[in-house]
Amino acid sequence: MARKSASFDVLIILQIVVAVFLVTLGLAEIIHWDSDLARIGRGIGRAFGRANDPVSLIVAIAEVVAGVIVFAGVFFGVRIRLLYGATLVIAILWAIRILIGFFARDVFEPDFVIWANRLAADLIILLALWLINRKYA
């Protein structure tokens, strides 16, 4: 008896979930970029000689764009190269985020268990992006 492969359906569901995650994460970062708390944080950073760095805003915009492309790839005829490129760019940005956030700045902070849990969550997102990217390779 032949087994029916459910991996295609699971990858479609994973693609939809990752797309919604990227769009909502990017929108949340864009919305909170100009909040009072964010302005206070940037003001404190400038007081200590840190430049007003718009990189997080640029990454947030890239997350929204990639999320829309990945979502559209499920339901509309989006070029495979565009989907491949969008997932590759976001995966690279996510890997850089992991390296900087977990290994360059806050190693084992606030404690090892919480650090490891947050690292595992980010690695799950990176793995999901990689699986979606491999689907279009």
Stockholm file with secondary structure:
# STOCKHOLM 1.0

chainA/1-137         MARKSASFDVLIILQIVVAVFLVTLGLAEIIHWDSDLARIGRGIGRAFGRANDPVSLIVAIAEVVAGVIVFAGVFFGVRIRLLYGATLVIAILWAIRILIGFFARDVFEPDFVIWANRLAADLIILLALWLINRKYA
#=GR chainA/1-137 SS CCCCCCHHHHHHHHHHHHHHHHHHHHHHHHHHHTSHHHHHHHHHHHHTTCCCCTHHHHHHHHHHHHHHHHHHHHHSCCCHHHHHHHHHHHHHHHHHHHIIIIIIICTTCSCHHHHHHHHHHHHHHHHHHHHHHHHTC
#=GC SS_cons         CCCCCCHHHHHHHHHHHHHHHHHHHHHHHHHHHTSHHHHHHHHHHHHTTCCCCTHHHHHHHHHHHHHHHHHHHHHSCCCHHHHHHHHHHHHHHHHHHHIIIIIIICTTCSCHHHHHHHHHHHHHHHHHHHHHHHHTC
//
